[in-house]
Amino acid sequence: MDLNYSAEDERFRVELRAWLKSHLEEFRALPREPTAAVQYSRDWQRKLYEAGYVGLAWPKEFGGHDAPPTQQVIFGEECAKAGAPALINTIGLSILGPALIANGSSEQKARFLPRILRAEDLWCQGFSEPGAGSDLASLRTSALIDGDDLVVTGQKVWTSLGPVADWCFLLVRTSSDGPSQHGITYVLMDMKSPGVELVPIKQITGKSHFSELFLESVRIPRANVVGKIDEGWAVAKSTLGFERSGLAGVVELERSLARLGKAAKRSGRDSDPLVRQRIAQLHIEKDTLKYTGYRVLTKQIRGEAPGPESGFGKLAASEFRKRIMDLGMDLLGPHAVIGRKDPQALDRGRWPGLYLDARAYTIGGGTSEVLRNIIAERSLGLPKSK
Ligand SMILES: Cc1cc2nc3c(=O)[nH]c(=O)nc-3n(C[C@H](O)[C@H](O)[C@H](O)COP(=O)(O)OP(=O)(O)OC[C@H]3O[C@@H](n4cnc5c(N)ncnc54)[C@H](O)[C@@H]3O)c2cc1C
């Protein structure tokens, strides 16, 4: 494992830090309406794109920078440290873009990739259904082929960013013959198509981050099929298989730990040996996670196959986030249930929302139980679960 960044990476870090310092201040000072949050985020991504910081790891021919994976990690670290807004088109950038680069037609690449980078088209993902989550291949949303179109009917659920998305990449069933993975097709759907209805789902946090997506005879041109009809499972698997080192998530966890330290001081319990021990244990685990991330990154740089540690990052980081929030709630005691708008709230009433939201990270993108099965079977060679 190599723990040092190259001189070029360090130069990149210094330049990015300076860019963020000047542009974040300037950007935050702009007048903005509370209702214009989405446009604000689109503008922020566009600004980063123009400065050359979006699509770092994408190939140059598709508008990217062919940057080493270390620079993507540095980008995540510096943005989190500066408190920069997250890139709004994260689903387009991290899931659909790489899937199109690997599997899309040249027309699809030319049409969609530049608009993803510039946040002109925001994307959402229509994979999960009420009866198909962990067992995604049991999906039932169907598509009939009618001339040059696919006619799609069915229901998707938990569609993140649905209300703001311009486009959705969907898995639909075009055939029921053979094993369930066969007969699935990967399509790109304009969210403004007739027959598309979105119903926001109110979450336990009070927010509506995702929606139900109802599709009634929605016509999608055949030109929007990625890969081949009936063979979308391979495209979906390549999409889901983009391994991340998990290092960007570690920076976010470092920020949560710093917030936790402040909460301990404010509660006056920072001298309690049991509290100190729990905080120290969390710091140790965070460092373990960080160095595991470095091992994955080192393998990526050397072009080696990812080892057992690669599947570990998402599982460990999401479970770890829950433990940070548990301790935060313990420290605040009765104040922990006072929400954002209450004048008596400590820490601006953030903790209840953070605590509840932490559960979602152990479900989205693969549940902890399913990830444990994958690690057990594929990495540790244990017998298959029944
Ligand atoms: C914040 C968030 C954002 C999301 N965004 C999107 C999105 O944008 N697009 C999209 O398509 N989906 C999205 N999802 C859906 C997500 O992918 C699914 O929730 C997830 O795959 C689990 O599926 P499920 O909810 O149907 O649960 P199920 O698969 O029904 O699982 C229910 C429970 O059974 C357990 N379980 C299931 N199978 C096994 C097994 N073999 N062994 C042991 N335990 C098992 C699970 O761990 C879970 O505890 C999002 C979810 C969340 C929480």
The ligand as a MOL file (V3000), in Angstrom:
LIG
                    3D

  0  0  0     0  0            999 V3000
M  V30 BEGIN CTAB
M  V30 COUNTS 53 58 0 0 0
M  V30 BEGIN ATOM
M  V30 1 C -32.0050 6.3890 0.4900 0
M  V30 2 C -32.3740 5.4060 -0.5720 0
M  V30 3 C -32.2910 5.7790 -1.8940 0
M  V30 4 C -32.6500 4.8810 -2.9020 0
M  V30 5 N -32.5930 5.3090 -4.1970 0
M  V30 6 C -32.9830 4.4700 -5.1970 0
M  V30 7 C -33.0090 4.9120 -6.5460 0
M  V30 8 O -32.7000 6.0690 -6.8430 0
M  V30 9 N -33.4080 4.0580 -7.5040 0
M  V30 10 C -33.7480 2.7650 -7.2360 0
M  V30 11 O -34.0550 2.0290 -8.1580 0
M  V30 12 N -33.7590 2.3100 -5.9460 0
M  V30 13 C -33.3940 3.1380 -4.9310 0
M  V30 14 N -33.4090 2.7030 -3.6170 0
M  V30 15 C -33.9100 1.3750 -3.3320 0
M  V30 16 C -32.8580 0.3940 -2.8460 0
M  V30 17 O -32.0180 -0.0030 -3.8880 0
M  V30 18 C -33.6210 -0.7800 -2.2260 0
M  V30 19 O -34.3100 -0.2710 -1.0870 0
M  V30 20 C -32.6990 -1.8830 -1.7980 0
M  V30 21 O -32.1520 -2.5240 -2.9270 0
M  V30 22 C -33.4370 -2.9250 -0.9340 0
M  V30 23 O -34.5830 -3.3630 -1.5700 0
M  V30 24 P -36.0020 -3.3680 -0.8240 0
M  V30 25 O -36.2120 -2.0230 -0.2060 0
M  V30 26 O -37.0190 -3.8590 -1.7940 0
M  V30 27 O -35.8590 -4.3940 0.3620 0
M  V30 28 P -35.9030 -6.0010 0.2720 0
M  V30 29 O -34.9910 -6.4540 -0.8150 0
M  V30 30 O -37.3230 -6.4280 0.2090 0
M  V30 31 O -35.2770 -6.3890 1.6600 0
M  V30 32 C -36.0320 -6.3250 2.8700 0
M  V30 33 C -35.1290 -6.8150 3.9940 0
M  V30 34 O -34.7420 -8.1840 3.7370 0
M  V30 35 C -33.3160 -8.2970 3.7270 0
M  V30 36 N -32.9150 -9.2720 2.6970 0
M  V30 37 C -33.3090 -9.3110 1.4070 0
M  V30 38 N -32.6940 -10.3250 0.7690 0
M  V30 39 C -31.8910 -10.9420 1.6560 0
M  V30 40 C -31.0000 -12.0560 1.6080 0
M  V30 41 N -30.8090 -12.7510 0.4750 0
M  V30 42 N -30.3440 -12.3970 2.7410 0
M  V30 43 C -30.5040 -11.6920 3.8980 0
M  V30 44 N -31.3430 -10.6350 4.0210 0
M  V30 45 C -32.0170 -10.2680 2.9160 0
M  V30 46 C -32.7910 -6.9210 3.3840 0
M  V30 47 O -31.4770 -6.7380 3.8690 0
M  V30 48 C -33.8100 -6.0250 4.1040 0
M  V30 49 O -33.4670 -5.8960 5.4460 0
M  V30 50 C -33.0700 3.5830 -2.5820 0
M  V30 51 C -33.1660 3.2030 -1.2410 0
M  V30 52 C -32.8320 4.0910 -0.2440 0
M  V30 53 C -32.9460 3.6740 1.1850 0
M  V30 END ATOM
M  V30 BEGIN BOND
M  V30 1 1 1 2
M  V30 2 1 2 3
M  V30 3 2 2 52
M  V30 4 2 3 4
M  V30 5 1 4 5
M  V30 6 1 4 50
M  V30 7 2 5 6
M  V30 8 1 6 7
M  V30 9 1 6 13
M  V30 10 2 7 8
M  V30 11 1 7 9
M  V30 12 1 9 10
M  V30 13 2 10 11
M  V30 14 1 10 12
M  V30 15 2 12 13
M  V30 16 1 13 14
M  V30 17 1 14 15
M  V30 18 1 14 50
M  V30 19 1 15 16
M  V30 20 1 16 17
M  V30 21 1 16 18
M  V30 22 1 18 19
M  V30 23 1 18 20
M  V30 24 1 20 21
M  V30 25 1 20 22
M  V30 26 1 22 23
M  V30 27 1 23 24
M  V30 28 2 24 25
M  V30 29 1 24 26
M  V30 30 1 24 27
M  V30 31 1 27 28
M  V30 32 2 28 29
M  V30 33 1 28 30
M  V30 34 1 28 31
M  V30 35 1 31 32
M  V30 36 1 32 33
M  V30 37 1 33 34
M  V30 38 1 33 48
M  V30 39 1 34 35
M  V30 40 1 35 36
M  V30 41 1 35 46
M  V30 42 1 36 37
M  V30 43 1 36 45
M  V30 44 2 37 38
M  V30 45 1 38 39
M  V30 46 1 39 40
M  V30 47 2 39 45
M  V30 48 1 40 41
M  V30 49 2 40 42
M  V30 50 1 42 43
M  V30 51 2 43 44
M  V30 52 1 44 45
M  V30 53 1 46 47
M  V30 54 1 46 48
M  V30 55 1 48 49
M  V30 56 2 50 51
M  V30 57 1 51 52
M  V30 58 1 52 53
M  V30 END BOND
M  V30 END CTAB
M  END
